Amino acid sequence: MTKLKLSAILDDKPVKITIELPAPVFRDLQTYAAIIARTAGEDTPPDPFKLVAPMLQRFMSTDKGFIKAKRDGLHKSILAK
């Protein structure tokens, strides 16, 4: 069984943003979604766009530099501008 960093995608109230992705990144998102579906025994993969938020969340939650800077309040001076 393939061990992915993401699993099922939770349904939460989203904040809508628009982004442009390079075609290879989008194809990788489609592939990732297909692997999630296959691993879960589902026939239909999740919408690739629904993977973006959990991937960003996972990335930020494991970025030690970001965690330390956030804990130290470094973001407050930037967000206050």
Secondary structure as GFF3:
##gff-version 3
##sequence-region A 1 81
A	DSSP	alpha_helix	23	40	.	.	.	ID=ss1
A	DSSP	three_ten_helix	48	51	.	.	.	ID=ss2
A	DSSP	alpha_helix	52	61	.	.	.	ID=ss3
A	DSSP	alpha_helix	64	71	.	.	.	ID=ss4
A	DSSP	alpha_helix	74	79	.	.	.	ID=ss5
###
